[in-house]
Amino acid sequence: MAGLLVVFFPFILLAFMILMERVESPLRTVSVEHRVEEFLEEARPAEMDTFVREGFPAARDQFDRRRKLSRLLPRRPIRKGRHAAS
């Protein structure tokens, strides 16, 4: 009996390690909670409407496209007041 334990223990340990790797891998990615919080803080009304009508994945895709597009476009300088110098 002890001989079987010695033979099978490494395989049992290896199987346990593989199982734990599969359990831990989703925990290493960005949490969904953080993504939802970021979306709710920065979403525009159209994106919120998409969120209500189609769900989070569609709204998040629209949100990500807008943010990606805004990074590609050049930014205009912000003018203060009506007669700001050009």
C-alpha positions as CSV (number, residue, x, y, z in Angstrom):
1,M,0.0,0.0,0.0
2,A,2.8,2.4,0.9
3,G,4.5,1.5,-2.4
4,L,1.4,2.6,-4.4
5,L,1.3,5.9,-2.5
6,V,4.9,6.5,-3.4
7,V,4.2,5.7,-7.1
8,F,1.0,7.7,-7.4
9,F,1.8,10.7,-5.2
10,P,3.7,12.7,-7.9
11,F,0.9,12.2,-10.3
12,I,-1.7,13.3,-7.8
13,L,0.4,16.4,-6.9
14,L,0.8,17.2,-10.6
15,A,-2.9,16.9,-11.2
16,F,-3.6,19.2,-8.3
17,M,-1.1,21.8,-9.6
18,I,-2.7,21.8,-13.0
19,L,-6.2,22.2,-11.5
20,M,-5.0,25.1,-9.3
21,E,-3.5,26.8,-12.3
22,R,-6.8,26.6,-14.1
23,V,-8.6,28.1,-11.0
24,E,-6.0,30.9,-10.6
25,S,-5.7,32.0,-14.3
26,P,-9.0,34.0,-14.3
27,L,-8.1,35.7,-11.1
28,R,-4.9,37.2,-12.7
29,T,-6.9,39.0,-15.4
30,V,-8.4,42.4,-14.9
31,S,-11.5,41.9,-12.8
32,V,-14.9,42.5,-14.3
33,E,-15.8,44.6,-11.3
34,H,-13.1,47.2,-12.2
35,R,-14.2,47.3,-15.8
36,V,-17.9,47.9,-14.8
37,E,-16.9,50.6,-12.4
38,E,-14.8,52.4,-15.0
39,F,-17.6,52.1,-17.5
40,L,-20.2,53.6,-15.2
41,E,-17.9,56.5,-14.2
42,E,-17.0,57.5,-17.8
43,A,-19.8,56.3,-20.1
44,R,-21.8,58.8,-22.2
45,P,-25.6,58.7,-22.4
46,A,-25.6,56.7,-25.7
47,E,-23.3,54.1,-24.1
48,M,-25.6,53.9,-21.1
49,D,-28.5,53.4,-23.4
50,T,-26.7,50.5,-25.1
51,F,-25.9,49.1,-21.7
52,V,-29.6,49.0,-20.7
53,R,-30.8,47.7,-24.1
54,E,-28.1,45.3,-25.2
55,G,-26.1,44.5,-22.1
56,F,-22.6,45.1,-20.8
57,P,-20.5,43.5,-23.5
58,A,-22.0,45.5,-26.3
59,A,-21.9,48.8,-24.3
60,R,-18.3,48.1,-23.3
61,D,-17.3,47.5,-27.0
62,Q,-18.9,50.9,-27.9
63,F,-17.1,52.5,-25.0
64,D,-13.8,51.0,-26.0
65,R,-14.2,52.1,-29.6
66,R,-14.9,55.7,-28.5
67,R,-11.9,55.8,-26.2
68,K,-9.6,54.3,-28.9
69,L,-10.9,56.8,-31.5
70,S,-10.4,59.7,-29.1
71,R,-6.7,58.7,-28.6
72,L,-6.2,58.7,-32.4
73,L,-7.7,62.1,-33.0
74,P,-5.6,65.2,-32.3
75,R,-6.7,67.3,-29.4
76,R,-7.9,70.8,-29.8
77,P,-6.6,73.4,-27.3
78,I,-9.2,74.4,-24.7
79,R,-10.1,78.1,-24.9
80,K,-11.3,79.9,-21.9
81,G,-13.7,82.8,-22.2
82,R,-15.2,84.3,-25.4
83,H,-12.2,86.4,-26.5
84,A,-9.4,84.0,-25.9
85,A,-6.3,84.5,-28.0
86,S,-6.0,82.1,-31.0
